[in-house]
Amino acid sequence: MSSPTKLVTVTAIGRDKPGLVSELTNVIADVDANIVDVEETVLRGLFAMFMIVDISSSTIPGEELKRRLVRRGEEIGLQVSVEPYVEGRRKPEKELALITILGKDRPGIVAKVSTLLGNYNVNIEKIRMIARGEMIAMEMLVDLSDLKLPLEKVRIELQNLCETLGVSSIIQRENVYQKSKKLIVFDMDSTLVDEETIDEIAKIAGVGEQVRGITQQAMNGEIDFVEALRKRVKLLAGLEVKYLEEIANNMHLTPGAEELIRSLKSMGYKIALISGGFTYFTDRLKEKLGLDYAFGNKLIIKNGILTGEVEEPIIDGKKKAEIINWISEIEGISKEEIVAVGDGSNDQFMLTNVGLGIAFNAKKVLKQVADGVIAQKNLLSILYALGLPDKELKRYIKID
């Protein structure tokens, strides 16, 4: 009959070098003790290892094993401690989620975020810094199984906190972050490009203030998008199409857009642009950036002049979601494998019908439904939310 299990914890820290794991684990193996759990990491050249060891079948007493491990640690430059195992929080059923925090570094980020999570009974399982340089990026693996309130409330509280800290946050449930992403869908205006193209047209047509006011109402969800689009387009009647060409030639891509698209394409992503803007510009971006799909509303033009009308059906928020479903069926891609990025009210359905919805420099109405909010005016930061290994991230982003 086997003896009852007797567990100890072994921790070791020191400067990293090859062979440290082997040196310690061989001391344990030589006396027939068994490692039942282990985790080791290297942080900025510092080695840290944590083991739970079953010594019930050890050929030597526990105190002697402790002396040998401490002595071997001293010989190889590690501080080793061995203590009786005291069982902590263990849950057979966990509800895991991944929180990504990114932005400019400052004191107190970890303390404030962890305090908020603790207040909501969210248990932090693991933290790791995935980038440090101009911008920090940190991942927290958390367990939501003790959460008493809806995750949406915690998500909004976390977003509000991060806004005060000048950083961004993204939360992905386990069924999402563990799925590799295959399709990413962008809005165009104020997302992939750094302006509202209809406002640029309106300036030339001499109706800039009127159109800008309607645009803001639509973006904030104060007026129906289809109604707003028809009103704005009607104000553009009589404008020569040559001015659209001028705007198309001078569109400003959002910082990081080209680098992000190039990176996503090299990783095998399908990339779509679905906009409530106009095909005159979406088609140009599709060609310039090599996108797989591009959809927009079509202005009616006769004899080189805008009629003030737009072809039906109009792409609004619901239509955007329908187009995503259509693409996913064609490509054989599941909802959890899709990322959507937008900035306004018209993107709500798009962001809530995919695995990961990101509000990019967005209006408040969109932040409330998005999985994550990115406040940094650089699209390349989206790569941190895609679960790339460190080696892959370093290929696309300059990080320390």
TORLUMZA-240384 format. One record per residue (C-alpha): x, y, z; residue in three letters. Coordinates in steps of 0.25 Angstrom, whole numbers, plus 2048, in hexadecimal, padded with zeros to 3 digits. Example, Ala and Ser with C-alpha at 12.3 -4.5 7.8 and 13.67 -1.06 7.14 Angstrom:
<nodes>
8317EE81FALA 8377FC81DSER 
</nodes>
This chain:
<nodes>
800800800MET 80680D7FCSER 809818806SER 800824807PRO 8048307FETHR 80D83A805LYS 80F8477FELEU 8198537FFVAL 81B85F7F7THR 8298627F1VAL 82C8707ECTHR 8398757E5ALA 83D8837E0ILE 84A8887DBGLY 85288C7CEARG 84E8847C2ASP 85887B7BBLYS 85786D7B4PRO 8558617BCGLY 84E8667C9LEU 84185E7C7VAL 8498527C5SER 8528547D1GLU 8468557DBLEU 83D84B7D5THR 8488407D5ASN 84A8427E4VAL 83B83F7E5ILE 83B8337DBALA 84882D7E2ASP 84082A7EFVAL 8338267E8ASP 82B8327ECALA 8208367E1ASN 81E8447DBILE 80F8457DAVAL 80E8537D5ASP 81885D7D0VAL 81986B7CAGLU 8268727C6GLU 82887F7BFTHR 8348897BCVAL 8318987BELEU 83B8A27B9ARG 8468987BBGLY 8418937C9LEU 83E8847CAPHE 8318817D3ALA 82C8727D5MET 82186D7DEPHE 81E85E7E0MET 8158567E8ILE 81C8497ECVAL 81683C7F2ASP 8218367FBILE 81882B801SER 8218217F9SER 82E8287FBSER 83A81F800THR 83F82A809ILE 837833813PRO 83184080FGLY 83B848817GLU 847841810GLU 841844802LEU 83F853807LYS 84E85480BARG 85284D7FDARG 84A8577F5LEU 84E8637FDVAL 85D85F7FCARG 85C85C7EDARG 8558697EBGLY 8618707F2GLU 86A8697E8GLU 86386E7DCILE 86087C7E1GLY 85187A7E4LEU 84987D7F1GLN 8418717F4VAL 83686F7FFSER 82E863802VAL 82286380BGLU 81685A80EPRO 80B85C804TYR 7FE863808VAL 7F38627FFGLU 7EE86F7F9GLY 7E28727F0ARG 7DF8667E7ARG 7D38667DELYS 7D185A7D5PRO 7C88627CCGLU 7CD8707C8LYS 7C887A7BFGLU 7D48807B8LEU 7D688D7B1ALA 7E28957ACLEU 7E38A47AFILE 7ED8AC7A6THR 7F18BA7ABILE 7F98C37A2LEU 7FE8D17A2GLY 8098DA7A7LYS 80F8D57B4ASP 80D8DC7C1ARG 80E8D87D0PRO 8018D17D6GLY 7FB8CB7CAILE 7FC8BC7CFVAL 7F88C17DDALA 7EC8C87D9LYS 7E78BE7CFVAL 7EA8B27D8SER 7E28BA7E3THR 7D68BB7DALEU 7D68AD7D6LEU 7D78A87E5GLY 7CB8B17E9ASN 7C38A97DFTYR 7C989B7E3ASN 7D089A7D6VAL 7DC8917DAASN 7E98947D2ILE 7F08877CEGLU 7FC88C7C7LYS 8028997C2ILE 80C89B7B8ARG 8128A87B1MET 8128A57A2ILE 8188B279EALA 8208BE7A4ARG 8258CA79CGLY 81D8D6797GLU 8118CE79BMET 80F8C37A5ILE 8068B77A3ALA 8028AE7AEMET 7FA8A17AEGLU 7F289D7BAMET 7EC88F7BALEU 7E088F7C4VAL 7D58867CAASP 7C788C7C9LEU 7C08807D0SER 7BE8887DDASP 7B98947D6LEU 7AB8987DCLYS 7A88A27D2LEU 7A78A27C3PRO 7B48A37BCLEU 7AF8AF7B4GLU 7AF8B77C0LYS 7BD8B47C4VAL 7C28B67B5ARG 7BC8C47B6ILE 7C28C77C4GLU 7CF8C37BELEU 7CE8CB7B2GLN 7CB8D77BBASN 7D78D57C4LEU 7E08D37B8CYS 7DB8E07B2GLU 7E08E77BETHR 7ED8E07BELEU 7EF8E37AFGLY 7EF8D57ABVAL 7E68CB7A3SER 7E08BE7A7SER 7DA8B27A0ILE 7D38A67A6ILE 7D289979FGLN 7CB88D7A4ARG 7D287F7A3GLU 7CA87A797ASN 7CF887790VAL 7DD889794TYR 7E087A792GLN 7DB87B783LYS 7E587F779SER 7DF88B771LYS 7DD88A762LYS 7D589675ELEU 7D68A4762ILE 7CC8AF75EVAL 7CE8BE75EPHE 7C58CA75DASP 7CB8D4754MET 7C88E3759ASP 7D08E6765SER 7D58D8766THR 7DD8D375ALEU 7DE8E2755VAL 7E08EE75EASP 7D48F6759GLU 7C58F5756GLU 7C58F5747THR 7B78FB746ILE 7BB90774EASP 7C7909745GLU 7BD909739ILE 7B4912740ALA 7BF91C742LYS 7C191D733ILE 7B291E731ALA 7B192A73BGLY 7A8922744VAL 7B291E74EGLY 7AC92375BGLU 79E91D758GLN 7A490F754VAL 7AE90F760ARG 7A2911769GLY 79A906763ILE 7A68FD763THR 7A88FF772GLN 79A8FC776GLN 79B8EF76EALA 7A88EB774MET 7A38ED782ASN 7968E577FGLY 78D8F1780GLU 7878F0772ILE 7858E3769ASP 7918E1760PHE 7898DF753VAL 7818EB756GLU 78D8F3759ALA 7948EE74CLEU 7898F2743ARG 789900749LYS 797902747ARG 7988FC739VAL 78D905735LYS 795911739LEU 7A090D730LEU 79790D723ALA 79E915718GLY 7AC91271CLEU 7B590E710GLU 7BB900712VAL 7C990570FLYS 7C990A71ETYR 7C78FC723LEU 7D48F871BGLU 7DB903722GLU 7D78FE730ILE 7DA8F072CALA 7E88F3728ASN 7EA8FB735ASN 7E48F1740MET 7ED8F074CHIS 7EE8E2751LEU 7EE8E1761THR 7FC8DF767PRO 8008D1767GLY 7F58CD75CALA 7FF8C9751GLU 8088C175BGLU 7FC8BA761LEU 7F68B6754ILE 8048B174FARG 8068A975CSER 7F88A375CLEU 7FA89F74DLYS 807898750SER 80089075BMET 7F588B752GLY 7E9894756TYR 7DE89774DLYS 7DB8A674EILE 7CE8AD74BALA 7CA8BC74BLEU 7BB8BE74DILE 7B78CC74ESER 7AB8D574EGLY 7B48DE745GLY 7B58DE736PHE 7BA8D372CTHR 7C28DF726TYR 7CB8DE731PHE 7CA8CF736THR 7CE8CA728ASP 7DA8D3728ARG 7DE8CE736LEU 7DC8BF732LYS 7E58C1726GLU 7F08C972ELYS 7F18C073ALEU 7EE8B3733GLY 7E18B073BLEU 7D98A3739ASP 7CB8AA73ATYR 7C68B8739ALA 7B88BD73APHE 7B28CB73BGLY 7A68D3736ASN 7A58D7728LYS 7A38E6724LEU 79A8E8718ILE 7A18F070EILE 79C8F5700LYS 7A48FC6F6ASN 7B08FE700GLY 7A790570AILE 7A2900718LEU 7928FF718THR 7918FF727GLY 78C8F1727GLU 7928E472CVAL 78F8D6726GLU 7878CC72FGLU 7888C4737PRO 7908CD740ILE 79B8C7749ILE 7988CA757ASP 79B8C4764GLY 7938B7762LYS 7978B6754LYS 7A68B6758LYS 7A38AA761ALA 79C8A3756GLU 7A88A574DILE 7B189F757ILE 7A8893758ASN 7A9891749TRP 7B8892749ILE 7B9888754SER 7B187E74DGLU 7B9880740ILE 7C687E748GLU 7C1874751GLY 7C587C75DILE 7BE87C76BSER 7B9888773LYS 7C488677DGLU 7CF887772GLU 7CA89576EILE 7CF8A2773VAL 7C88AF770ALA 7CD8BD771VAL 7C58CA771GLY 7C28D7778ASP 7B48DC777GLY 7A58D877ASER 7A48D276CASN 7AE8C7770ASP 7A68C177CGLN 7A08B5775PHE 7AE8B276EMET 7B58B277BLEU 7AB8AA783THR 7AA89F779ASN 7B889B778VAL 7C2894782GLY 7CA8A1785LEU 7C48AF783GLY 7CE8BA785ILE 7C98C9786ALA 7D58D1780PHE 7D58E0785ASN 7C68DE786ALA 7B98E578ALYS 7B48E2798LYS 7A88DA792VAL 7B28D078BLEU 7BB8CF798LYS 7AF8CA7A0GLN 7AD8BD797VAL 7BC8BA792ALA 7C58B0798ASP 7D08B9798GLY 7D38C8796VAL 7E08CD790ILE 7E38DC793ALA 7F08DC78CGLN 7F08E377FLYS 7F78D7778ASN 7F18CB772LEU 7FD8C3774LEU 7FA8C1782SER 7EF8B777EILE 7FA8AD77CLEU 7FB8AC78BTYR 7ED8A778DALA 7EE89C782LEU 7F589278BGLY 802892783LEU 80F88B78APRO 81A89478EASP 822890782LYS 817894778GLU 8148A177FLEU 8238A577ELYS 8238A376FARG 8188AD76DTYR 81A8B7779ILE 8278BD77ELYS 8268B878DILE 8308B7798ASP 
</nodes>
